[in-house]
Amino acid sequence: MENAVNMANGSLPGILQSLGLSTLIERFERERIDHEMINTLSDGELTRLGVATIGDRHRLRRRCTEETEKQQINQITESSSSSSGSEVLARQVVLERSRLFSYSTGNRQRGKGKRKQTVRGVTHTFLCLANKDQNNIPSTAEKEILYNAGLGKKRIRLNKDDNEQAVIDKIMSSEIDAETKETVGFPDLKEVGGFELLRSSQNCRNLKLIDCRWNANDLQRNCNAQATIYIRPIQRDLSTKSKKIVSEFNSVKAMCEICQVEYPILELREHVDICTGGRINESNEAMRTEDDSSLNNIHTIHTDVSLNEMPEVFQVPPESVPNEEVNSLNNIHILPTDVSINEIPDVFQDPFETLGLYNAVDIVNLVVNFCKDNIITDPVEILKKLQKEMVKGRPLDIEDITESNEGETNYIMVDRSNLLETAFDEVKAIPSSNLRLTLEVQFYNETAVDYGGPRKEFFRLIMMEIKDKYFDHGFRELLHEDYEVIGKIFALSILQNGKIPTFLEPDAIQGIFSEATDNPCISSLRIGLESLGLYTICMKLPSFVYLFQKASKPLTFRMLTTILKPQFSSEGSNKNTVEKKVYAAFLRYLREVASGRRDHVSVGSVLQFVTGADEEPVLGFKIAPSIHFPEVQISFLPTANTCINCLQLPCPQPTLDANLPEDSKLFEIYDYAFANSYYGLR
């Protein structure tokens, strides 16, 4: 009855119900969307609200337009009793002309008589370089420096009618964004004597000038909206001094023991060097107390102090720490190794985590103690705990498609045709202190944004190449230096839901995770693994080594169909009947694949096409893989969104004369799709 009332009233819930989109009613209500606003929404906004197919978007706009026209006709009819015949006729003529020549009648605002104007435009990503002579894409380390100097990536929206001067003004804008509290543009460019715009060359890291006018239209035609536009100063270099430390951490201070003045904690070391002349000598030895371990230590927590006894403010006066208990390492802080994570009070935990002062060794010690305290020996459970504590920044995978996935990442660009060299260069460039951040992977000349899928694909491919070159014929001692970056890639892949290196021989595993070795390859590999604490975890929790054992169960037809769940339309509908026919054909295809009758395509190829991984990850998928059935638009070529693990199998429109191609032709189309691993080119 309620649905009938909604439809009778012409409300948006009723319209969605009549189009079979009732599951989206709650989303539209949450975003406060009514039927008069539908025609002002872009295709991207409607897709985000759940109206995924082109047909549904057109039908929704048409129905909302019709409902708006009905309401206007009713208003004219109601007012006809108090208006002259000529006025009524005039209104009807205007309404009819609007209906015939404007698809967006519903855009009119009640009580104003003017159509709601929307400014069309495009948003580009800009990154400002500091060096006036730089000719290539900055490395990950350089990008971090640029970001801290306020020159990192920024999304700047250009309106369609922006001329060159308007574009330049927006690029140099000093306006503060209300959400990020940062400048919209790069105001430092006003002082460098001019700048130029560049873009990356195809399949390489070189930069070249953008050879077009800088108005919004020309930039849109010549630059992909998803690509980065680089800004390079012409006459003077820009400063790369960090602007973020004071603004983000100025509330956390400590007192200099020499001049008794408080300074932001991340500026204290630099001040101490200046205050003491940059050295510790006999003339200032008197300034140091007997109980002070080193001026290089800001805070040291000795191992027999309970965290519950610590003051609310986490600064520890040096005189409260006995000299014999102070660790002499030059760490910013040292956590006790016998303290469980659950025992750390929030008042202590949060400030240090905010400052990023937990290093890999601290995290591993805490995880080891937690697992021992709770008698956890399952390697999967250990990995889950380690991943939770170690990996920081943007979430590894999308968990809710209705929410944006934001956060800091390590951004790398790699070339499929030269994967080892480009991947090694990029991983080497990541500072050790940043390895805990989520990895974001971009393949050369591919347009997909990495929210989990491209990263899994990268780990899968790099593991294959590392296996072929560095392990299939034993350790390559002449290339022993490469094994350190290989260890880092192993650690990143294990911790970030990538492929685990199960191709190692038992003797190699035993050699890697033993006490001593004279093999330089193993020594380098251990250093790489230990960059994220993996070597220590394996030594202190030996059951964790079982993750490196070869998988005993290969992926099968039954396992794949269990993982990939079809999402059918409601039972009894024509669309449901057609979808089941498509799914039945897909199952016939999978049986041929599983039996080896489809060249170059395996069961793992299909799963890899959908998720980016050719086997189910140890920790599973955040979003269960699924199959959807959009109506065919151009061809029956399958597509996939690896970040949400969604396979789309096009199906005919549910009409009497709609038919699938013959199996032989359909399976050739499927072969072409599942043998292709490129992003943005499917």
C-alpha atoms as one frame of an Amber mdcrd trajectory, in Angstrom:
protein
   0.000   0.000   0.000   2.851   2.382   0.867   4.520   1.737  -2.508   1.265
   2.417  -4.277   0.941   5.730  -2.473   4.517   6.663  -3.355   3.935   5.891
  -7.025   0.672   7.752  -7.039   2.365  10.784  -5.557   5.099  10.610  -8.184
   7.810  10.591  -5.494  11.296   9.283  -6.134  10.779   6.101  -4.046   7.772
   5.267  -6.199   9.706   5.872  -9.408  12.597   3.681  -8.236  10.134   0.975
  -7.218   8.478   1.010 -10.639  11.880   0.656 -12.368  12.945  -2.296 -10.238
  15.488  -0.213  -8.318  13.829  -0.377  -4.914  17.073  -1.458  -3.258  18.497
   2.004  -3.973  15.735   3.959  -2.198  17.666   4.144   1.061  20.794   5.507
  -0.687  18.832   8.273  -2.434  17.121   9.214   0.827  20.461   9.230   2.665
  21.898  11.638   0.054  18.668  13.717   0.175  17.975  13.330  -3.536  14.455
  13.989  -4.902  13.088  13.429  -8.414  13.525  17.089  -9.380  17.310  16.765
  -8.884  17.806  13.627 -10.992  18.422  15.428 -14.294  21.107  17.608 -12.677
  23.172  14.578 -11.610  26.004  13.324 -13.801  26.373   9.715 -14.911  29.193
   9.289 -12.395  27.031  10.511  -9.522  24.161   8.217 -10.508  26.581   5.294
 -10.801  27.884   6.056  -7.334  24.295   5.957  -6.070  23.928   2.475  -7.577
  22.307   3.157 -10.976  25.018   1.254 -12.795  23.657   0.674 -16.305  23.141
   3.273 -19.028  19.597   2.039 -19.674  18.557   2.437 -16.039  19.962   5.963
 -15.957  18.030   6.989 -19.076  14.808   5.399 -17.838  15.181   7.087 -14.446
  15.732  10.513 -15.985  12.785  10.057 -18.358  10.398   8.995 -15.574  11.454
  11.900 -13.361  10.914  14.305 -16.277   7.451  12.852 -16.886   6.527  13.204
 -13.219   7.684  16.830 -13.203   5.586  17.540 -16.318   2.532  15.972 -14.701
   2.968  18.174 -11.654   3.288  21.267 -13.844   0.177  20.298 -15.812  -1.719
  19.815 -12.555  -0.615  23.260 -11.410  -1.835  24.771 -14.667  -5.165  22.960
 -14.356  -5.626  24.098 -10.755  -4.861  27.710 -11.652  -7.079  27.736 -14.756
 -10.136  28.615 -12.694  -8.519  31.896 -11.611  -6.706  32.708 -14.883  -7.899
  33.856 -18.248  -8.057  31.426 -21.151  -5.146  33.118 -22.937  -2.884  32.733
 -19.870  -3.722  29.031 -19.554  -3.081  28.506 -23.270   0.249  30.325 -22.999
   1.381  28.120 -20.126   0.402  24.980 -22.038   2.306  26.145 -25.131   5.441
  26.868 -23.065   5.193  23.479 -21.353   4.770  21.655 -24.668   7.738  23.447
 -26.248   9.831  22.636 -23.175   8.840  18.974 -23.373   9.669  18.733 -27.097
  12.948  20.643 -27.185  14.469  20.171 -23.721  15.077  16.797 -22.099  15.700
  18.474 -18.774  12.273  19.918 -17.992  12.670  18.548 -14.506  15.576  20.909
 -13.895  13.227  23.885 -13.406  13.061  25.148  -9.876   9.702  25.753  -8.343
   8.859  29.382  -7.694  11.781  30.763  -9.734  10.932  30.000 -13.358  14.614
  29.598 -14.267  16.432  26.444 -15.157  19.051  25.396 -12.653  22.441  26.087
 -14.194  25.271  23.596 -13.771  28.855  24.511 -14.568  30.531  21.809 -16.599
  34.180  21.143 -16.145  36.907  18.600 -15.509  39.221  17.935 -12.575  42.919
  17.430 -13.312  45.689  16.167 -11.026  48.675  18.515 -10.808  52.081  17.865
  -9.204  54.578  20.698  -8.809  58.291  19.934  -9.281  60.878  21.843  -7.272
  63.833  21.554  -9.677  63.702  23.788 -12.760  65.850  21.287 -14.700  64.013
  18.069 -13.834  63.076  16.046 -16.923  61.641  12.839 -15.472  58.894  11.680
 -13.144  59.933  12.080  -9.491  60.644   8.920  -7.501  58.597   7.893  -4.485
  61.105   9.487  -2.117  61.053  12.722  -4.121  57.254  12.750  -4.103  57.286
  12.496  -0.313  59.612  15.498  -0.081  57.435  17.474  -2.493  54.307  16.565
  -0.530  55.818  17.759   2.763  56.831  20.997   1.032  53.253  21.601  -0.141
  54.088  20.702  -3.754  52.553  17.235  -3.909  49.566  16.097  -5.931  46.514
  18.356  -5.898  43.198  17.969  -7.652  42.211  21.263  -9.309  38.832  21.665
 -11.018  38.745  23.658 -14.239  35.473  24.929 -15.674  34.814  24.409 -19.386
  34.900  28.151 -20.070  38.166  28.841 -18.181  40.655  30.697 -20.369  44.430
  30.487 -19.968  44.587  33.221 -17.333  41.834  31.588 -15.278  43.691  28.267
 -15.385  46.953  29.917 -14.291  45.173  31.718 -11.445  43.723  28.416 -10.173
  47.102  26.665 -10.391  48.714  29.467  -8.304  45.692  29.938  -6.023  46.428
  30.534  -2.340  42.809  29.844  -1.338  42.534  27.398   1.585  40.432  24.277
   1.096  37.900  23.935   3.922  38.357  20.158   4.234  42.106  19.610   3.763
  43.156  22.946   5.325  45.708  23.251   2.516  45.973  25.671  -0.379  43.918
  24.776  -3.453  46.843  25.537  -5.766  50.579  26.191  -5.543  51.045  29.829
  -4.449  54.860  29.413  -4.340  54.826  29.499  -8.151  54.228  33.244  -8.044
  57.868  33.792  -7.040  59.741  31.535  -9.500  59.599  33.660 -12.651  57.158
  31.536 -14.632  56.423  27.842 -14.982  55.599  25.279 -17.662  53.248  22.289
 -17.847  54.496  18.802 -18.700  53.201  15.266 -18.991  54.869  11.854 -18.986
  55.807  10.190 -22.240  54.194   6.898 -23.138  55.781   3.848 -21.470  58.644
   5.782 -19.900  59.426   8.169 -17.050  60.535  11.091 -19.212  58.557  14.329
 -19.159  57.681  16.431 -22.206  56.036  19.814 -22.613  52.305  19.982 -23.195
  52.092  21.500 -26.677  48.691  23.177 -26.515  47.096  26.282 -25.089  46.427
  26.192 -21.383  42.695  26.872 -21.479  40.442  24.217 -19.954  39.125  22.850
 -23.258  42.552  22.328 -24.847  44.004  20.776 -21.707  41.106  18.338 -21.540
  41.546  17.345 -25.195  45.305  16.862 -24.908  45.643  15.437 -21.384  43.873
  12.416 -19.958  41.849  13.524 -16.940  43.274  10.583 -14.963  46.897  11.409
 -15.828  49.082  13.756 -13.810  50.073  17.173 -15.177  53.520  18.182 -13.898
  54.397  21.814 -13.194  58.062  22.848 -13.547  59.498  26.247 -12.560  61.504
  28.016 -15.269  63.925  30.496 -13.638  64.246  29.569  -9.939  63.972  26.320
  -7.991  61.259  25.986  -5.370  62.070  25.343  -1.737  61.626  21.754  -0.548
  61.728  22.613   3.130  58.903  20.816   4.912  55.883  22.965   5.761  53.913
  20.236   7.497  55.885  19.471  10.643  55.072  22.690  12.489  51.435  22.769
  11.399  50.734  19.127  12.251  52.887  18.513  15.326  53.390  21.900  16.975
  51.182  20.849  19.885  53.709  18.163  20.924  56.726  19.842  22.482  59.702
  19.038  24.674  62.155  21.238  26.547  65.768  21.682  25.504  67.901  20.830
  28.527  70.553  23.370  27.534  68.534  26.548  26.969  65.384  25.435  28.855
  63.111  26.463  25.940  60.315  24.254  24.575  60.408  23.293  20.890  58.157
  21.125  18.671  59.358  17.578  19.216  60.214  17.003  15.559  62.364  20.158
  15.518  64.152  19.418  18.776  67.051  17.435  17.302  67.905  20.202  14.842
  67.778  22.765  17.664  69.958  20.670  19.970  72.635  20.424  17.277  72.670
  24.202  16.951  72.446  24.802  20.673  75.471  22.556  21.386  77.460  23.575
  18.359  76.518  20.378  16.560  78.741  18.136  18.743  79.075  16.747  22.241
  82.501  17.513  23.740  84.197  17.940  27.080  83.159  21.592  27.408  79.486
  20.741  27.499  79.848  17.356  29.223  78.835  19.027  32.478  75.462  19.795
  30.975  74.732  16.104  30.770  73.592  14.201  33.822  74.939  10.827  34.815
  71.574   9.252  34.121  71.275  10.569  30.559  71.971   7.871  27.980  72.398
  10.122  24.941  71.182  13.453  23.604  70.104  11.512  20.521  67.320   9.883
  22.507  64.220  11.995  22.903  62.295   9.445  25.002  63.569   6.121  26.327
  61.369   3.663  28.199  63.439   1.159  30.142  62.369  -2.429  30.139  61.299
  -2.831  33.765  58.844   0.083  33.852  55.150  -0.751  33.531  53.252   1.467
  31.117  50.490   1.808  33.694  52.960   3.689  35.917  53.727   6.293  33.257
  52.401   9.864  33.610  49.538  11.011  31.429  51.919  13.116  29.349  54.193
  10.658  27.583  57.364  12.749  27.933  59.746  10.937  30.315  62.219  13.137
  32.229  65.746  11.786  31.706  66.483  11.894  35.426  63.708   9.340  36.092
  65.535   6.714  34.048  68.464   4.908  35.742  71.582   4.906  33.607  72.015
   1.153  33.724  68.532   0.616  32.299  68.810   3.017  29.355  69.170   1.496
  25.913  72.034   3.104  24.055  70.553   2.781  20.548  69.796   6.081  18.781
  66.098   5.353  18.433  63.545   8.068  18.971  61.860   5.788  21.480  62.199
   2.187  22.567  59.234   0.153  23.708  59.740  -2.677  26.229  59.719  -6.116
  24.628  57.684  -7.736  27.387  54.589  -5.532  27.050  51.488  -6.760  25.235
  49.673  -4.483  22.777  46.475  -4.810  24.790  48.281  -3.462  27.871  49.216
  -0.139  26.266  46.800   2.541  27.519  45.207   4.776  24.909  46.724   7.895
  26.434  50.177   6.518  25.570  49.355   4.685  22.370  47.707   7.422  20.352
  50.346  10.210  20.413  53.185   7.887  19.388  51.120   6.304  16.634  50.161
   9.769  15.390  53.809  10.718  15.185  54.689   7.455  13.424  57.315   6.598
  16.050  56.615   2.872  16.071  59.263   1.180  13.953  59.036  -2.342  12.570
  61.034  -3.864  15.426  58.678  -2.382  18.040  55.615  -3.665  16.228  57.080
  -7.166  15.830  57.980  -7.368  19.529  54.457  -6.342  20.488  52.884  -8.849
  18.089  55.169 -11.656  19.292  54.263 -10.987  22.923  50.573 -10.780  22.058
  50.664 -14.149  20.266  52.612 -15.799  23.081  50.316 -14.362  25.745  47.242
 -15.617  23.900  48.841 -18.917  22.748  48.316 -18.111  19.057  50.177 -20.532
  16.772  48.028 -20.468  13.621  50.198 -18.704  10.972  47.131 -17.154   9.323
  45.998 -15.657  12.621  49.533 -14.375  13.288  49.606 -12.784   9.829  46.232
 -11.138  10.409  47.458  -9.588  13.656  50.767  -8.520  12.128  49.031  -6.936
   9.130  46.663  -5.022  11.392  49.501  -3.528  13.431  52.151  -3.104  10.725
  50.347  -1.772   7.629  49.339   1.885   7.802  47.881   4.495   5.456  44.976
   3.828   3.099  43.048   0.568   3.715  44.435  -2.269   1.607  41.093  -3.083
  -0.024  37.677  -1.514  -0.488  35.355  -2.824   2.199  32.242  -0.781   1.375
  31.562   0.351  -2.211  29.425   3.239  -0.932  32.360   4.835   0.898  35.500
   6.426  -0.511  38.824   4.736   0.202  41.242   7.483   1.216  44.621   7.575
   2.904  48.364   7.892   2.371  50.117   5.420   0.054  53.477   4.551  -1.471
  52.832   5.284  -5.160  54.966   3.408  -7.691  54.842   3.134 -11.492  56.025
  -0.063 -13.204  56.314  -1.338 -16.758  54.816  -4.748 -17.561  57.365  -5.316
 -20.314  60.288  -4.483 -17.992  58.820  -5.373 -14.631  61.879  -6.487 -12.666
  64.006  -3.443 -13.433  61.271  -0.837 -12.951  59.874  -2.537  -9.828  63.317
  -2.845  -8.207  64.030   0.838  -8.891  60.709   1.928  -7.393  60.900  -0.284
  -4.282  64.510   0.778  -3.621  63.367   4.412  -3.704  60.865   3.890  -0.872
  62.420   5.049   2.431  62.615   2.308   5.065  60.509   4.430   7.403  57.703
   4.474   4.797  57.539   0.765   3.960  54.578   0.317   6.317  52.338   2.420
   4.042  49.934   0.738   1.628  51.465   0.239  -1.808  49.657   1.903  -4.736
  50.660   0.511  -8.135  50.237   2.127 -11.561  51.201   0.221 -14.711  52.628
   2.282 -17.569  49.904   3.399 -20.015  47.087   1.780 -18.030  44.320   3.904
 -16.590  43.075   1.907 -13.602  43.355   3.518 -10.158  44.726   1.029  -7.628
  42.334   0.264  -4.789  43.632  -3.302  -4.389  43.354  -5.012  -7.780  46.440
  -3.653  -9.609  48.514  -4.188  -6.466  47.578  -7.891  -6.342  48.320  -8.160
 -10.075  51.732  -6.541  -9.521  52.659  -8.952  -6.727  51.516 -11.931  -8.817
  53.623 -10.924 -11.826  56.727  -9.883  -9.892  56.724 -13.158  -7.932  56.731
 -15.112 -11.197  59.682 -13.157 -12.574  61.644 -13.326  -9.306  61.111 -17.096
  -9.196  62.339 -17.556 -12.775  65.489 -15.442 -12.441  66.587 -15.754  -8.826
  65.371 -19.117  -7.464  64.664 -21.690 -10.196  68.368 -22.489 -10.610  69.505
 -21.892  -7.057  70.742 -18.684  -5.470  72.553 -16.304  -7.857  75.497 -15.243
  -5.699  76.808 -12.820  -8.325  73.516 -10.930  -7.919  73.397 -11.187  -4.131
  72.732  -7.434  -3.724  69.387  -7.846  -5.529  68.134 -10.201  -2.835  67.664
  -7.358  -0.361  65.007  -5.686  -2.515  63.563  -9.163  -3.203  63.168  -9.586
   0.564  61.351  -6.241   0.761  58.997  -7.303  -2.046  58.347 -10.628  -0.261
  57.529  -8.767   2.971  55.259  -6.256   1.220  53.408  -8.987  -0.687  52.856
 -11.113   2.427  51.606  -8.186   4.512  49.489  -6.500   1.808  47.323  -9.412
   0.624  49.615 -10.273  -2.265  50.968 -13.626  -3.372  53.057 -15.503  -0.802
  56.373 -16.891  -2.151  55.488 -20.567  -1.831  57.905 -21.491  -4.637  60.890
 -21.663  -2.250  62.456 -25.105  -1.865  62.463 -26.629   1.656  66.276 -26.372
   1.853  66.109 -22.684   0.932  63.435 -22.005   3.567  65.499 -23.794   6.206
  68.589 -21.809   5.213  66.799 -18.468   5.289  65.233 -18.973   8.724  68.214
 -20.431  10.544  70.637 -18.758  12.924  73.790 -18.464  10.825  74.680 -18.504
   7.131  77.668 -17.843   4.908  75.503 -17.366   1.789  75.493 -13.662   0.756
  72.135 -14.088  -1.017  70.464 -15.355   2.153  72.059 -12.571   4.208  70.704
  -9.931   1.827  67.297 -11.613   1.701  67.087 -11.546   5.506  67.835  -7.813
   5.538  64.973  -7.208   3.107  62.538  -9.375   5.088  63.558  -7.703   8.330
  62.697  -4.252   6.919  59.143  -5.138   7.957  60.036  -7.588  10.737  59.283
 -10.810   8.828  62.583 -12.499   9.698  62.134 -11.863  13.430  58.540 -13.075
  13.337  59.614 -16.346  11.699  62.423 -16.846  14.220  60.346 -16.074  17.322
  57.099 -17.682  16.087  58.333 -20.675  14.020  54.829 -21.733  12.970  54.702
 -18.614  10.769  57.201 -20.274   8.401  54.439 -22.681   7.300  53.041 -19.877
   5.142  55.989 -20.406   2.784  55.123 -24.049   2.113  53.778 -24.954  -1.302
  49.988 -24.955  -1.598  48.623 -28.497  -1.567  45.308 -27.752  -3.284  45.339
 -26.076  -6.714  42.358 -23.994  -7.776  39.614 -26.158  -9.318  36.317 -25.639
 -11.129  34.397 -26.369  -7.950  36.479 -23.973  -5.856  36.125 -21.181  -8.426
  32.344 -21.513  -8.688  32.168 -21.484  -4.899  34.191 -18.250  -4.754  32.363
 -16.492  -7.642  28.733 -15.985  -6.600  26.207 -14.882  -9.277  23.847 -12.034
  -8.389  20.594 -12.801 -10.218  17.558 -10.551 -10.632  14.381 -11.393  -8.734
  12.897 -14.829  -9.403  10.189 -14.961 -12.045  11.374 -11.910 -13.971  12.343
 -12.089 -17.636  15.781 -10.744 -16.784  16.343 -13.564 -14.289  15.647 -16.133
 -17.019  18.142 -14.556 -19.412  20.782 -14.199 -16.670  20.584 -17.884 -15.836
  21.108 -18.762 -19.501  24.250 -16.623 -19.563  25.487 -18.172 -16.311  24.875
 -21.686 -17.654  26.967 -20.851 -20.744  29.688 -19.456 -18.459  29.741 -22.716
 -16.466  30.106 -24.703 -19.690  33.042 -22.476 -20.578  34.651 -22.962 -17.142
  34.418 -26.737 -17.501  36.334 -26.529 -20.760  38.896 -24.269 -19.089  39.296
 -26.644 -16.131  39.796 -29.592 -18.483  42.529 -27.741 -20.401  40.615 -27.344
 -23.659  40.949 -23.541 -23.822  44.465 -22.475 -24.836  46.186 -19.785 -22.747
  43.318 -19.674 -20.214  43.287 -21.481 -16.866  40.921 -21.476 -13.905  43.417
 -19.160 -12.181  43.274 -16.802 -15.177  39.544 -16.300 -14.642  39.954 -15.568
 -10.919  42.892 -13.270 -11.682  40.759 -11.363 -14.227  38.115 -10.755 -11.556
  40.261 -10.116  -8.459  43.866  -9.534  -9.545  44.925 -12.747  -7.741  45.101
 -16.193  -9.339  44.364 -17.916  -6.025  42.378 -17.023  -2.943  44.524 -14.885
  -0.585  45.476 -16.372   2.764  43.341 -13.764   4.552  40.494 -14.038   2.027
  38.726 -11.267   0.127  37.318  -8.166   1.872  34.430  -8.119  -0.622  33.229
 -11.534  -1.780  33.786 -11.987  -5.551  30.537 -11.794  -7.506  29.082 -11.988
 -11.015  26.690  -9.332 -12.338  24.724  -9.362 -15.578  24.446  -5.960 -17.303
  22.457  -5.751 -20.519  24.723  -6.034 -23.559  25.557  -2.713 -25.198  28.261
  -3.395 -27.774  29.454  -6.981 -27.390  29.379  -9.925 -25.017  32.950  -9.202
 -23.864  33.218  -9.668 -20.070  34.659  -6.859 -17.941  35.772  -6.749 -14.325
  36.397  -4.366 -11.463  39.232  -6.011  -9.536  39.025  -3.543  -6.654  35.553
  -4.795  -5.687  36.033  -8.302  -7.172  33.121  -7.953  -9.603  32.810  -9.807
 -12.924  30.279  -8.471 -15.422  28.922 -10.971 -17.956  26.828  -9.078 -20.532
  23.488 -10.681 -21.330  20.871  -9.987 -24.050  17.918  -7.768 -23.331  15.055
  -9.854 -21.922  12.968  -9.849 -25.126  11.535 -12.737 -27.088  14.024 -12.437
 -29.946  17.137 -12.045 -27.761  19.636 -14.882 -28.077  23.156 -15.633 -26.930
  25.796 -16.356 -29.566  26.671 -19.976 -30.186  29.027 -21.475 -27.613  31.961
 -21.567 -30.027  31.712 -17.822 -30.760  30.869 -16.855 -27.171  33.775 -18.886
 -25.778  36.191 -17.153 -28.179  35.047 -13.809 -26.752  35.574 -15.151 -23.226
  39.062 -16.408 -24.197  40.016 -12.940 -25.425  38.893 -11.351 -22.152  40.358
 -13.813 -19.645  43.713 -14.039 -21.423  44.055 -10.253 -21.062  45.514  -8.875
 -17.829  45.834  -5.187 -18.740  43.963  -2.514 -16.815  41.919   0.094 -18.621
  42.380  -1.647 -21.998  39.765  -4.394 -21.775
